[in-house]
Amino acid sequence: MVTENSRSPTKINPDATLMEDSHQVAFMVLKGYKIKLWRDTEDPRHIMFEVLCTPEQVDLELAKYFGNEQVGITDYINCLKSVKSQMYSMKKTIKES
């Protein structure tokens, strides 16, 4: 799984799309998109995902997601675990600082 981590607030990449739903993000990762964790400077506990693709690509992939496109369940679960693990790791880091 190819991901990038951001441990501090960053500017949003204009070529990326912010997403909040970890299940949808896991599907995007499964489809080969890179993600970057992002947190709001006003509420650092609020974690979002910056998906490195255009909004049109997100719409196309989410149409497949909501259309129940068949994917390998173990691959999807592994992506979901990884996405959630990164999210909780960032929250723990924020809490400790």
mmCIF file as gemmi writes it, N, C-alpha and C atoms, coordinates in Angstrom:
data_model
loop_
_atom_site.group_PDB
_atom_site.id
_atom_site.type_symbol
_atom_site.label_atom_id
_atom_site.label_alt_id
_atom_site.label_comp_id
_atom_site.label_asym_id
_atom_site.label_entity_id
_atom_site.label_seq_id
_atom_site.pdbx_PDB_ins_code
_atom_site.Cartn_x
_atom_site.Cartn_y
_atom_site.Cartn_z
_atom_site.occupancy
_atom_site.B_iso_or_equiv
_atom_site.pdbx_formal_charge
_atom_site.auth_seq_id
_atom_site.auth_asym_id
_atom_site.pdbx_PDB_model_num
ATOM 1 N N . MET Axp A 1 ? 0.841 -1.171 0 1 0 ? 1 A 1
ATOM 2 C CA . MET Axp A 1 ? 0 0 0 1 0 ? 1 A 1
ATOM 3 C C . MET Axp A 1 ? 0.887 1.236 0 1 0 ? 1 A 1
ATOM 4 N N . VAL Axp A 2 ? 0.653 2.138 -0.9 1 0 ? 2 A 1
ATOM 5 C CA . VAL Axp A 2 ? 1.471 3.333 -1.014 1 0 ? 2 A 1
ATOM 6 C C . VAL Axp A 2 ? 0.743 4.489 -0.348 1 0 ? 2 A 1
ATOM 7 N N . THR Axp A 3 ? 1.303 4.996 0.733 1 0 ? 3 A 1
ATOM 8 C CA . THR Axp A 3 ? 0.69 6.122 1.423 1 0 ? 3 A 1
ATOM 9 C C . THR Axp A 3 ? 1.763 7.118 1.82 1 0 ? 3 A 1
ATOM 10 N N . GLU Axp A 4 ? 1.323 8.293 2.151 1 0 ? 4 A 1
ATOM 11 C CA . GLU Axp A 4 ? 2.211 9.313 2.666 1 0 ? 4 A 1
ATOM 12 C C . GLU Axp A 4 ? 1.595 9.819 3.961 1 0 ? 4 A 1
ATOM 13 N N . ASN Axp A 5 ? 2.42 10.039 4.978 1 0 ? 5 A 1
ATOM 14 C CA . ASN Axp A 5 ? 1.922 10.54 6.248 1 0 ? 5 A 1
ATOM 15 C C . ASN Axp A 5 ? 2.264 12.001 6.412 1 0 ? 5 A 1
ATOM 16 N N . SER Axp A 6 ? 1.386 12.712 7.053 1 0 ? 6 A 1
ATOM 17 C CA . SER Axp A 6 ? 1.631 14.1 7.395 1 0 ? 6 A 1
ATOM 18 C C . SER Axp A 6 ? 1.365 14.246 8.884 1 0 ? 6 A 1
ATOM 19 N N . ARG Axp A 7 ? 2.373 14.548 9.631 1 0 ? 7 A 1
ATOM 20 C CA . ARG Axp A 7 ? 2.226 14.664 11.082 1 0 ? 7 A 1
ATOM 21 C C . ARG Axp A 7 ? 1.899 16.081 11.529 1 0 ? 7 A 1
ATOM 22 N N . SER Axp A 8 ? 1.89 17.017 10.624 1 0 ? 8 A 1
ATOM 23 C CA . SER Axp A 8 ? 1.582 18.389 10.996 1 0 ? 8 A 1
ATOM 24 C C . SER Axp A 8 ? 0.594 18.972 9.997 1 0 ? 8 A 1
ATOM 25 N N . PRO Axp A 9 ? -0.091 20.036 10.396 1 0 ? 9 A 1
ATOM 26 C CA . PRO Axp A 9 ? -1.042 20.644 9.455 1 0 ? 9 A 1
ATOM 27 C C . PRO Axp A 9 ? -0.318 21.113 8.2 1 0 ? 9 A 1
ATOM 28 N N . THR Axp A 10 ? -0.915 20.859 7.09 1 0 ? 10 A 1
ATOM 29 C CA . THR Axp A 10 ? -0.318 21.262 5.82 1 0 ? 10 A 1
ATOM 30 C C . THR Axp A 10 ? -1.368 21.958 4.987 1 0 ? 10 A 1
ATOM 31 N N . LYS Axp A 11 ? -0.906 22.636 3.977 1 0 ? 11 A 1
ATOM 32 C CA . LYS Axp A 11 ? -1.839 23.212 3.019 1 0 ? 11 A 1
ATOM 33 C C . LYS Axp A 11 ? -2.381 22.084 2.163 1 0 ? 11 A 1
ATOM 34 N N . ILE Axp A 12 ? -3.608 22.229 1.76 1 0 ? 12 A 1
ATOM 35 C CA . ILE Axp A 12 ? -4.24 21.202 0.941 1 0 ? 12 A 1
ATOM 36 C C . ILE Axp A 12 ? -3.678 21.275 -0.474 1 0 ? 12 A 1
ATOM 37 N N . ASN Axp A 13 ? -3.312 20.134 -0.994 1 0 ? 13 A 1
ATOM 38 C CA . ASN Axp A 13 ? -2.81 20.025 -2.359 1 0 ? 13 A 1
ATOM 39 C C . ASN Axp A 13 ? -3.972 20.326 -3.311 1 0 ? 13 A 1
ATOM 40 N N . PRO Axp A 14 ? -3.801 21.276 -4.239 1 0 ? 14 A 1
ATOM 41 C CA . PRO Axp A 14 ? -4.899 21.605 -5.158 1 0 ? 14 A 1
ATOM 42 C C . PRO Axp A 14 ? -5.27 20.455 -6.099 1 0 ? 14 A 1
ATOM 43 N N . ASP Axp A 15 ? -4.37 19.489 -6.26 1 0 ? 15 A 1
ATOM 44 C CA . ASP Axp A 15 ? -4.642 18.339 -7.118 1 0 ? 15 A 1
ATOM 45 C C . ASP Axp A 15 ? -5.186 17.155 -6.339 1 0 ? 15 A 1
ATOM 46 N N . ALA Axp A 16 ? -5.619 17.387 -5.108 1 0 ? 16 A 1
ATOM 47 C CA . ALA Axp A 16 ? -6.106 16.31 -4.25 1 0 ? 16 A 1
ATOM 48 C C . ALA Axp A 16 ? -7.525 16.61 -3.786 1 0 ? 16 A 1
ATOM 49 N N . THR Axp A 17 ? -8.155 15.592 -3.233 1 0 ? 17 A 1
ATOM 50 C CA . THR Axp A 17 ? -9.514 15.7 -2.729 1 0 ? 17 A 1
ATOM 51 C C . THR Axp A 17 ? -9.544 15.225 -1.287 1 0 ? 17 A 1
ATOM 52 N N . LEU Axp A 18 ? -10.194 15.987 -0.414 1 0 ? 18 A 1
ATOM 53 C CA . LEU Axp A 18 ? -10.313 15.58 0.986 1 0 ? 18 A 1
ATOM 54 C C . LEU Axp A 18 ? -11.496 14.636 1.156 1 0 ? 18 A 1
ATOM 55 N N . MET Axp A 19 ? -11.272 13.582 1.909 1 0 ? 19 A 1
ATOM 56 C CA . MET Axp A 19 ? -12.318 12.612 2.219 1 0 ? 19 A 1
ATOM 57 C C . MET Axp A 19 ? -12.264 12.308 3.712 1 0 ? 19 A 1
ATOM 58 N N . GLU Axp A 20 ? -13.415 11.997 4.3 1 0 ? 20 A 1
ATOM 59 C CA . GLU Axp A 20 ? -13.477 11.706 5.724 1 0 ? 20 A 1
ATOM 60 C C . GLU Axp A 20 ? -13.797 10.25 6.037 1 0 ? 20 A 1
ATOM 61 N N . ASP Axp A 21 ? -14.498 9.568 5.172 1 0 ? 21 A 1
ATOM 62 C CA . ASP Axp A 21 ? -14.958 8.203 5.429 1 0 ? 21 A 1
ATOM 63 C C . ASP Axp A 21 ? -13.824 7.205 5.217 1 0 ? 21 A 1
ATOM 64 N N . SER Axp A 22 ? -13.414 6.535 6.275 1 0 ? 22 A 1
ATOM 65 C CA . SER Axp A 22 ? -12.282 5.603 6.189 1 0 ? 22 A 1
ATOM 66 C C . SER Axp A 22 ? -12.586 4.41 5.278 1 0 ? 22 A 1
ATOM 67 N N . HIS Axp A 23 ? -13.847 3.998 5.187 1 0 ? 23 A 1
ATOM 68 C CA . HIS Axp A 23 ? -14.204 2.875 4.318 1 0 ? 23 A 1
ATOM 69 C C . HIS Axp A 23 ? -14.037 3.253 2.845 1 0 ? 23 A 1
ATOM 70 N N . GLN Axp A 24 ? -14.471 4.46 2.502 1 0 ? 24 A 1
ATOM 71 C CA . GLN Axp A 24 ? -14.312 4.929 1.13 1 0 ? 24 A 1
ATOM 72 C C . GLN Axp A 24 ? -12.838 5.157 0.8 1 0 ? 24 A 1
ATOM 73 N N . VAL Axp A 25 ? -12.094 5.68 1.772 1 0 ? 25 A 1
ATOM 74 C CA . VAL Axp A 25 ? -10.658 5.894 1.562 1 0 ? 25 A 1
ATOM 75 C C . VAL Axp A 25 ? -9.959 4.555 1.337 1 0 ? 25 A 1
ATOM 76 N N . ALA Axp A 26 ? -10.327 3.536 2.098 1 0 ? 26 A 1
ATOM 77 C CA . ALA Axp A 26 ? -9.734 2.208 1.924 1 0 ? 26 A 1
ATOM 78 C C . ALA Axp A 26 ? -10.01 1.689 0.51 1 0 ? 26 A 1
ATOM 79 N N . PHE Axp A 27 ? -11.206 1.947 -0.001 1 0 ? 27 A 1
ATOM 80 C CA . PHE Axp A 27 ? -11.533 1.539 -1.366 1 0 ? 27 A 1
ATOM 81 C C . PHE Axp A 27 ? -10.657 2.278 -2.37 1 0 ? 27 A 1
ATOM 82 N N . MET Axp A 28 ? -10.439 3.571 -2.135 1 0 ? 28 A 1
ATOM 83 C CA . MET Axp A 28 ? -9.58 4.358 -3.025 1 0 ? 28 A 1
ATOM 84 C C . MET Axp A 28 ? -8.147 3.832 -3.006 1 0 ? 28 A 1
ATOM 85 N N . VAL Axp A 29 ? -7.656 3.47 -1.817 1 0 ? 29 A 1
ATOM 86 C CA . VAL Axp A 29 ? -6.307 2.902 -1.694 1 0 ? 29 A 1
ATOM 87 C C . VAL Axp A 29 ? -6.242 1.576 -2.441 1 0 ? 29 A 1
ATOM 88 N N . LEU Axp A 30 ? -7.269 0.768 -2.295 1 0 ? 30 A 1
ATOM 89 C CA . LEU Axp A 30 ? -7.321 -0.515 -2.993 1 0 ? 30 A 1
ATOM 90 C C . LEU Axp A 30 ? -7.267 -0.316 -4.507 1 0 ? 30 A 1
ATOM 91 N N . LYS Axp A 31 ? -7.834 0.789 -4.979 1 0 ? 31 A 1
ATOM 92 C CA . LYS Axp A 31 ? -7.836 1.091 -6.41 1 0 ? 31 A 1
ATOM 93 C C . LYS Axp A 31 ? -6.521 1.721 -6.87 1 0 ? 31 A 1
ATOM 94 N N . GLY Axp A 32 ? -5.585 1.927 -5.938 1 0 ? 32 A 1
ATOM 95 C CA . GLY Axp A 32 ? -4.257 2.384 -6.33 1 0 ? 32 A 1
ATOM 96 C C . GLY Axp A 32 ? -3.957 3.854 -6.098 1 0 ? 32 A 1
ATOM 97 N N . TYR Axp A 33 ? -4.854 4.582 -5.463 1 0 ? 33 A 1
ATOM 98 C CA . TYR Axp A 33 ? -4.615 5.998 -5.214 1 0 ? 33 A 1
ATOM 99 C C . TYR Axp A 33 ? -3.787 6.177 -3.948 1 0 ? 33 A 1
ATOM 100 N N . LYS Axp A 34 ? -2.945 7.2 -3.945 1 0 ? 34 A 1
ATOM 101 C CA . LYS Axp A 34 ? -2.152 7.519 -2.761 1 0 ? 34 A 1
ATOM 102 C C . LYS Axp A 34 ? -2.981 8.394 -1.833 1 0 ? 34 A 1
ATOM 103 N N . ILE Axp A 35 ? -2.742 8.244 -0.545 1 0 ? 35 A 1
ATOM 104 C CA . ILE Axp A 35 ? -3.435 9.074 0.432 1 0 ? 35 A 1
ATOM 105 C C . ILE Axp A 35 ? -2.413 9.751 1.334 1 0 ? 35 A 1
ATOM 106 N N . LYS Axp A 36 ? -2.866 10.816 1.944 1 0 ? 36 A 1
ATOM 107 C CA . LYS Axp A 36 ? -2.042 11.55 2.886 1 0 ? 36 A 1
ATOM 108 C C . LYS Axp A 36 ? -2.966 11.986 4.017 1 0 ? 36 A 1
ATOM 109 N N . LEU Axp A 37 ? -2.58 11.702 5.239 1 0 ? 37 A 1
ATOM 110 C CA . LEU Axp A 37 ? -3.396 12.125 6.364 1 0 ? 37 A 1
ATOM 111 C C . LEU Axp A 37 ? -3.31 13.635 6.505 1 0 ? 37 A 1
ATOM 112 N N . TRP Axp A 38 ? -4.412 14.226 6.87 1 0 ? 38 A 1
ATOM 113 C CA . TRP Axp A 38 ? -4.489 15.669 6.978 1 0 ? 38 A 1
ATOM 114 C C . TRP Axp A 38 ? -5.292 16.014 8.209 1 0 ? 38 A 1
ATOM 115 N N . ARG Axp A 39 ? -4.844 17.025 8.945 1 0 ? 39 A 1
ATOM 116 C CA . ARG Axp A 39 ? -5.62 17.458 10.097 1 0 ? 39 A 1
ATOM 117 C C . ARG Axp A 39 ? -5.859 18.951 10.015 1 0 ? 39 A 1
ATOM 118 N N . ASP Axp A 40 ? -6.997 19.341 10.525 1 0 ? 40 A 1
ATOM 119 C CA . ASP Axp A 40 ? -7.409 20.731 10.51 1 0 ? 40 A 1
ATOM 120 C C . ASP Axp A 40 ? -6.63 21.498 11.571 1 0 ? 40 A 1
ATOM 121 N N . THR Axp A 41 ? -6.155 22.686 11.242 1 0 ? 41 A 1
ATOM 122 C CA . THR Axp A 41 ? -5.409 23.475 12.218 1 0 ? 41 A 1
ATOM 123 C C . THR Axp A 41 ? -6.315 23.978 13.333 1 0 ? 41 A 1
ATOM 124 N N . GLU Axp A 42 ? -7.602 24.166 13.037 1 0 ? 42 A 1
ATOM 125 C CA . GLU Axp A 42 ? -8.533 24.645 14.057 1 0 ? 42 A 1
ATOM 126 C C . GLU Axp A 42 ? -8.97 23.532 14.997 1 0 ? 42 A 1
ATOM 127 N N . ASP Axp A 43 ? -9.075 22.324 14.515 1 0 ? 43 A 1
ATOM 128 C CA . ASP Axp A 43 ? -9.434 21.172 15.341 1 0 ? 43 A 1
ATOM 129 C C . ASP Axp A 43 ? -8.49 20.025 14.982 1 0 ? 43 A 1
ATOM 130 N N . PRO Axp A 44 ? -7.31 19.983 15.615 1 0 ? 44 A 1
ATOM 131 C CA . PRO Axp A 44 ? -6.305 18.98 15.236 1 0 ? 44 A 1
ATOM 132 C C . PRO Axp A 44 ? -6.729 17.537 15.496 1 0 ? 44 A 1
ATOM 133 N N . ARG Axp A 45 ? -7.798 17.322 16.269 1 0 ? 45 A 1
ATOM 134 C CA . ARG Axp A 45 ? -8.265 15.957 16.503 1 0 ? 45 A 1
ATOM 135 C C . ARG Axp A 45 ? -9.072 15.426 15.321 1 0 ? 45 A 1
ATOM 136 N N . HIS Axp A 46 ? -9.5 16.328 14.452 1 0 ? 46 A 1
ATOM 137 C CA . HIS Axp A 46 ? -10.3 15.939 13.281 1 0 ? 46 A 1
ATOM 138 C C . HIS Axp A 46 ? -9.352 15.518 12.155 1 0 ? 46 A 1
ATOM 139 N N . ILE Axp A 47 ? -9.315 14.238 11.881 1 0 ? 47 A 1
ATOM 140 C CA . ILE Axp A 47 ? -8.429 13.686 10.865 1 0 ? 47 A 1
ATOM 141 C C . ILE Axp A 47 ? -9.212 13.45 9.573 1 0 ? 47 A 1
ATOM 142 N N . MET Axp A 48 ? -8.626 13.886 8.483 1 0 ? 48 A 1
ATOM 143 C CA . MET Axp A 48 ? -9.203 13.631 7.169 1 0 ? 48 A 1
ATOM 144 C C . MET Axp A 48 ? -8.112 13.025 6.295 1 0 ? 48 A 1
ATOM 145 N N . PHE Axp A 49 ? -8.502 12.617 5.124 1 0 ? 49 A 1
ATOM 146 C CA . PHE Axp A 49 ? -7.564 11.998 4.196 1 0 ? 49 A 1
ATOM 147 C C . PHE Axp A 49 ? -7.531 12.822 2.917 1 0 ? 49 A 1
ATOM 148 N N . GLU Axp A 50 ? -6.337 13.139 2.498 1 0 ? 50 A 1
ATOM 149 C CA . GLU Axp A 50 ? -6.144 13.825 1.239 1 0 ? 50 A 1
ATOM 150 C C . GLU Axp A 50 ? -5.847 12.736 0.207 1 0 ? 50 A 1
ATOM 151 N N . VAL Axp A 51 ? -6.78 12.522 -0.698 1 0 ? 51 A 1
ATOM 152 C CA . VAL Axp A 51 ? -6.612 11.503 -1.737 1 0 ? 51 A 1
ATOM 153 C C . VAL Axp A 51 ? -6.039 12.207 -2.965 1 0 ? 51 A 1
ATOM 154 N N . LEU Axp A 52 ? -4.908 11.718 -3.432 1 0 ? 52 A 1
ATOM 155 C CA . LEU Axp A 52 ? -4.213 12.389 -4.522 1 0 ? 52 A 1
ATOM 156 C C . LEU Axp A 52 ? -4.843 12.029 -5.865 1 0 ? 52 A 1
ATOM 157 N N . CYS Axp A 53 ? -5.978 12.683 -6.13 1 0 ? 53 A 1
ATOM 158 C CA . CYS Axp A 53 ? -6.694 12.529 -7.39 1 0 ? 53 A 1
ATOM 159 C C . CYS Axp A 53 ? -7.7 13.673 -7.518 1 0 ? 53 A 1
ATOM 160 N N . THR Axp A 54 ? -8.273 13.804 -8.671 1 0 ? 54 A 1
ATOM 161 C CA . THR Axp A 54 ? -9.243 14.874 -8.913 1 0 ? 54 A 1
ATOM 162 C C . THR Axp A 54 ? -10.616 14.492 -8.354 1 0 ? 54 A 1
ATOM 163 N N . PRO Axp A 55 ? -11.467 15.476 -8.115 1 0 ? 55 A 1
ATOM 164 C CA . PRO Axp A 55 ? -12.835 15.161 -7.667 1 0 ? 55 A 1
ATOM 165 C C . PRO Axp A 55 ? -13.589 14.283 -8.657 1 0 ? 55 A 1
ATOM 166 N N . GLU Axp A 56 ? -13.293 14.437 -9.942 1 0 ? 56 A 1
ATOM 167 C CA . GLU Axp A 56 ? -13.958 13.605 -10.95 1 0 ? 56 A 1
ATOM 168 C C . GLU Axp A 56 ? -13.569 12.139 -10.798 1 0 ? 56 A 1
ATOM 169 N N . GLN Axp A 57 ? -12.286 11.893 -10.496 1 0 ? 57 A 1
ATOM 170 C CA . GLN Axp A 57 ? -11.838 10.517 -10.274 1 0 ? 57 A 1
ATOM 171 C C . GLN Axp A 57 ? -12.485 9.933 -9.021 1 0 ? 57 A 1
ATOM 172 N N . VAL Axp A 58 ? -12.638 10.753 -7.982 1 0 ? 58 A 1
ATOM 173 C CA . VAL Axp A 58 ? -13.307 10.302 -6.76 1 0 ? 58 A 1
ATOM 174 C C . VAL Axp A 58 ? -14.743 9.922 -7.077 1 0 ? 58 A 1
ATOM 175 N N . ASP Axp A 59 ? -15.439 10.777 -7.836 1 0 ? 59 A 1
ATOM 176 C CA . ASP Axp A 59 ? -16.83 10.482 -8.21 1 0 ? 59 A 1
ATOM 177 C C . ASP Axp A 59 ? -16.934 9.17 -8.97 1 0 ? 59 A 1
ATOM 178 N N . LEU Axp A 60 ? -16.006 8.948 -9.892 1 0 ? 60 A 1
ATOM 179 C CA . LEU Axp A 60 ? -16.007 7.717 -10.683 1 0 ? 60 A 1
ATOM 180 C C . LEU Axp A 60 ? -15.796 6.492 -9.796 1 0 ? 60 A 1
ATOM 181 N N . GLU Axp A 61 ? -14.821 6.571 -8.884 1 0 ? 61 A 1
ATOM 182 C CA . GLU Axp A 61 ? -14.528 5.435 -8 1 0 ? 61 A 1
ATOM 183 C C . GLU Axp A 61 ? -15.644 5.217 -6.984 1 0 ? 61 A 1
ATOM 184 N N . LEU Axp A 62 ? -16.229 6.304 -6.471 1 0 ? 62 A 1
ATOM 185 C CA . LEU Axp A 62 ? -17.318 6.133 -5.505 1 0 ? 62 A 1
ATOM 186 C C . LEU Axp A 62 ? -18.576 5.568 -6.162 1 0 ? 62 A 1
ATOM 187 N N . ALA Axp A 63 ? -18.758 5.843 -7.438 1 0 ? 63 A 1
ATOM 188 C CA . ALA Axp A 63 ? -19.876 5.213 -8.161 1 0 ? 63 A 1
ATOM 189 C C . ALA Axp A 63 ? -19.678 3.703 -8.172 1 0 ? 63 A 1
ATOM 190 N N . LYS Axp A 64 ? -18.436 3.267 -8.345 1 0 ? 64 A 1
ATOM 191 C CA . LYS Axp A 64 ? -18.132 1.834 -8.29 1 0 ? 64 A 1
ATOM 192 C C . LYS Axp A 64 ? -18.333 1.304 -6.875 1 0 ? 64 A 1
ATOM 193 N N . TYR Axp A 65 ? -17.903 2.085 -5.878 1 0 ? 65 A 1
ATOM 194 C CA . TYR Axp A 65 ? -18.036 1.691 -4.472 1 0 ? 65 A 1
ATOM 195 C C . TYR Axp A 65 ? -19.506 1.48 -4.107 1 0 ? 65 A 1
ATOM 196 N N . PHE Axp A 66 ? -20.343 2.465 -4.443 1 0 ? 66 A 1
ATOM 197 C CA . PHE Axp A 66 ? -21.764 2.364 -4.126 1 0 ? 66 A 1
ATOM 198 C C . PHE Axp A 66 ? -22.498 1.391 -5.044 1 0 ? 66 A 1
ATOM 199 N N . GLY Axp A 67 ? -21.889 1.061 -6.188 1 0 ? 67 A 1
ATOM 200 C CA . GLY Axp A 67 ? -22.464 0.062 -7.082 1 0 ? 67 A 1
ATOM 201 C C . GLY Axp A 67 ? -22.043 -1.349 -6.712 1 0 ? 67 A 1
ATOM 202 N N . ASN Axp A 68 ? -21.357 -1.469 -5.564 1 0 ? 68 A 1
ATOM 203 C CA . ASN Axp A 68 ? -20.904 -2.769 -5.047 1 0 ? 68 A 1
ATOM 204 C C . ASN Axp A 68 ? -20.005 -3.518 -6.022 1 0 ? 68 A 1
ATOM 205 N N . GLU Axp A 69 ? -19.038 -2.791 -6.592 1 0 ? 69 A 1
ATOM 206 C CA . GLU Axp A 69 ? -18.069 -3.457 -7.454 1 0 ? 69 A 1
ATOM 207 C C . GLU Axp A 69 ? -17.352 -4.543 -6.659 1 0 ? 69 A 1
ATOM 208 N N . GLN Axp A 70 ? -17.158 -5.677 -7.285 1 0 ? 70 A 1
ATOM 209 C CA . GLN Axp A 70 ? -16.509 -6.779 -6.586 1 0 ? 70 A 1
ATOM 210 C C . GLN Axp A 70 ? -15.021 -6.51 -6.433 1 0 ? 70 A 1
ATOM 211 N N . VAL Axp A 71 ? -14.57 -6.648 -5.187 1 0 ? 71 A 1
ATOM 212 C CA . VAL Axp A 71 ? -13.147 -6.519 -4.869 1 0 ? 71 A 1
ATOM 213 C C . VAL Axp A 71 ? -12.799 -7.666 -3.925 1 0 ? 71 A 1
ATOM 214 N N . GLY Axp A 72 ? -11.533 -7.965 -3.82 1 0 ? 72 A 1
ATOM 215 C CA . GLY Axp A 72 ? -11.102 -9.005 -2.897 1 0 ? 72 A 1
ATOM 216 C C . GLY Axp A 72 ? -11.338 -8.556 -1.464 1 0 ? 72 A 1
ATOM 217 N N . ILE Axp A 73 ? -12.119 -9.304 -0.727 1 0 ? 73 A 1
ATOM 218 C CA . ILE Axp A 73 ? -12.497 -8.894 0.623 1 0 ? 73 A 1
ATOM 219 C C . ILE Axp A 73 ? -11.286 -8.801 1.548 1 0 ? 73 A 1
ATOM 220 N N . THR Axp A 74 ? -10.351 -9.724 1.428 1 0 ? 74 A 1
ATOM 221 C CA . THR Axp A 74 ? -9.179 -9.656 2.307 1 0 ? 74 A 1
ATOM 222 C C . THR Axp A 74 ? -8.304 -8.453 1.953 1 0 ? 74 A 1
ATOM 223 N N . ASP Axp A 75 ? -8.203 -8.133 0.672 1 0 ? 75 A 1
ATOM 224 C CA . ASP Axp A 75 ? -7.443 -6.949 0.262 1 0 ? 75 A 1
ATOM 225 C C . ASP Axp A 75 ? -8.099 -5.684 0.804 1 0 ? 75 A 1
ATOM 226 N N . TYR Axp A 76 ? -9.427 -5.606 0.7 1 0 ? 76 A 1
ATOM 227 C CA . TYR Axp A 76 ? -10.159 -4.442 1.193 1 0 ? 76 A 1
ATOM 228 C C . TYR Axp A 76 ? -10.006 -4.308 2.703 1 0 ? 76 A 1
ATOM 229 N N . ILE Axp A 77 ? -10.153 -5.409 3.431 1 0 ? 77 A 1
ATOM 230 C CA . ILE Axp A 77 ? -10.024 -5.38 4.894 1 0 ? 77 A 1
ATOM 231 C C . ILE Axp A 77 ? -8.611 -4.965 5.293 1 0 ? 77 A 1
ATOM 232 N N . ASN Axp A 78 ? -7.599 -5.454 4.594 1 0 ? 78 A 1
ATOM 233 C CA . ASN Axp A 78 ? -6.221 -5.055 4.891 1 0 ? 78 A 1
ATOM 234 C C . ASN Axp A 78 ? -6.014 -3.559 4.659 1 0 ? 78 A 1
ATOM 235 N N . CYS Axp A 79 ? -6.585 -3.029 3.587 1 0 ? 79 A 1
ATOM 236 C CA . CYS Axp A 79 ? -6.493 -1.592 3.321 1 0 ? 79 A 1
ATOM 237 C C . CYS Axp A 79 ? -7.216 -0.795 4.41 1 0 ? 79 A 1
ATOM 238 N N . LEU Axp A 80 ? -8.384 -1.271 4.806 1 0 ? 80 A 1
ATOM 239 C CA . LEU Axp A 80 ? -9.158 -0.595 5.85 1 0 ? 80 A 1
ATOM 240 C C . LEU Axp A 80 ? -8.396 -0.59 7.176 1 0 ? 80 A 1
ATOM 241 N N . LYS Axp A 81 ? -7.81 -1.722 7.528 1 0 ? 81 A 1
ATOM 242 C CA . LYS Axp A 81 ? -7.014 -1.794 8.761 1 0 ? 81 A 1
ATOM 243 C C . LYS Axp A 81 ? -5.845 -0.824 8.72 1 0 ? 81 A 1
ATOM 244 N N . SER Axp A 82 ? -5.188 -0.755 7.579 1 0 ? 82 A 1
ATOM 245 C CA . SER Axp A 82 ? -4.042 0.133 7.433 1 0 ? 82 A 1
ATOM 246 C C . SER Axp A 82 ? -4.455 1.6 7.539 1 0 ? 82 A 1
ATOM 247 N N . VAL Axp A 83 ? -5.548 1.964 6.89 1 0 ? 83 A 1
ATOM 248 C CA . VAL Axp A 83 ? -6.046 3.341 6.924 1 0 ? 83 A 1
ATOM 249 C C . VAL Axp A 83 ? -6.415 3.729 8.357 1 0 ? 83 A 1
ATOM 250 N N . LYS Axp A 84 ? -7.145 2.863 9.034 1 0 ? 84 A 1
ATOM 251 C CA . LYS Axp A 84 ? -7.555 3.159 10.416 1 0 ? 84 A 1
ATOM 252 C C . LYS Axp A 84 ? -6.357 3.197 11.355 1 0 ? 84 A 1
ATOM 253 N N . SER Axp A 85 ? -5.392 2.324 11.134 1 0 ? 85 A 1
ATOM 254 C CA . SER Axp A 85 ? -4.194 2.312 11.953 1 0 ? 85 A 1
ATOM 255 C C . SER Axp A 85 ? -3.435 3.631 11.82 1 0 ? 85 A 1
ATOM 256 N N . GLN Axp A 86 ? -3.305 4.122 10.598 1 0 ? 86 A 1
ATOM 257 C CA . GLN Axp A 86 ? -2.636 5.402 10.38 1 0 ? 86 A 1
ATOM 258 C C . GLN Axp A 86 ? -3.392 6.54 11.067 1 0 ? 86 A 1
ATOM 259 N N . MET Axp A 87 ? -4.715 6.487 10.975 1 0 ? 87 A 1
ATOM 260 C CA . MET Axp A 87 ? -5.539 7.52 11.582 1 0 ? 87 A 1
ATOM 261 C C . MET Axp A 87 ? -5.376 7.521 13.103 1 0 ? 87 A 1
ATOM 262 N N . TYR Axp A 88 ? -5.462 6.348 13.727 1 0 ? 88 A 1
ATOM 263 C CA . TYR Axp A 88 ? -5.337 6.265 15.186 1 0 ? 88 A 1
ATOM 264 C C . TYR Axp A 88 ? -3.922 6.601 15.638 1 0 ? 88 A 1
ATOM 265 N N . SER Axp A 89 ? -2.935 6.257 14.832 1 0 ? 89 A 1
ATOM 266 C CA . SER Axp A 89 ? -1.56 6.6 15.157 1 0 ? 89 A 1
ATOM 267 C C . SER Axp A 89 ? -1.373 8.118 15.173 1 0 ? 89 A 1
ATOM 268 N N . MET Axp A 90 ? -1.961 8.785 14.197 1 0 ? 90 A 1
ATOM 269 C CA . MET Axp A 90 ? -1.862 10.247 14.164 1 0 ? 90 A 1
ATOM 270 C C . MET Axp A 90 ? -2.596 10.86 15.353 1 0 ? 90 A 1
ATOM 271 N N . LYS Axp A 91 ? -3.773 10.331 15.682 1 0 ? 91 A 1
ATOM 272 C CA . LYS Axp A 91 ? -4.516 10.849 16.836 1 0 ? 91 A 1
ATOM 273 C C . LYS Axp A 91 ? -3.721 10.661 18.115 1 0 ? 91 A 1
ATOM 274 N N . LYS Axp A 92 ? -3.046 9.53 18.259 1 0 ? 92 A 1
ATOM 275 C CA . LYS Axp A 92 ? -2.239 9.266 19.446 1 0 ? 92 A 1
ATOM 276 C C . LYS Axp A 92 ? -1.082 10.255 19.515 1 0 ? 92 A 1
ATOM 277 N N . THR Axp A 93 ? -0.443 10.51 18.382 1 0 ? 93 A 1
ATOM 278 C CA . THR Axp A 93 ? 0.656 11.464 18.319 1 0 ? 93 A 1
ATOM 279 C C . THR Axp A 93 ? 0.192 12.856 18.722 1 0 ? 93 A 1
ATOM 280 N N . ILE Axp A 94 ? -0.979 13.241 18.245 1 0 ? 94 A 1
ATOM 281 C CA . ILE Axp A 94 ? -1.542 14.563 18.576 1 0 ? 94 A 1
ATOM 282 C C . ILE Axp A 94 ? -1.833 14.648 20.067 1 0 ? 94 A 1
ATOM 283 N N . LYS Axp A 95 ? -2.412 13.58 20.607 1 0 ? 95 A 1
ATOM 284 C CA . LYS Axp A 95 ? -2.776 13.557 22.03 1 0 ? 95 A 1
ATOM 285 C C . LYS Axp A 95 ? -1.541 13.66 22.917 1 0 ? 95 A 1
ATOM 286 N N . GLU Axp A 96 ? -0.446 13.053 22.5 1 0 ? 96 A 1
ATOM 287 C CA . GLU Axp A 96 ? 0.778 13.046 23.301 1 0 ? 96 A 1
ATOM 288 C C . GLU Axp A 96 ? 1.509 14.384 23.241 1 0 ? 96 A 1
ATOM 289 N N . SER Axp A 97 ? 1.243 15.185 22.209 1 0 ? 97 A 1
ATOM 290 C CA . SER Axp A 97 ? 1.971 16.438 22.109 1 0 ? 97 A 1
ATOM 291 C C . SER Axp A 97 ? 1.251 17.6 22.751 1 0 ? 97 A 1
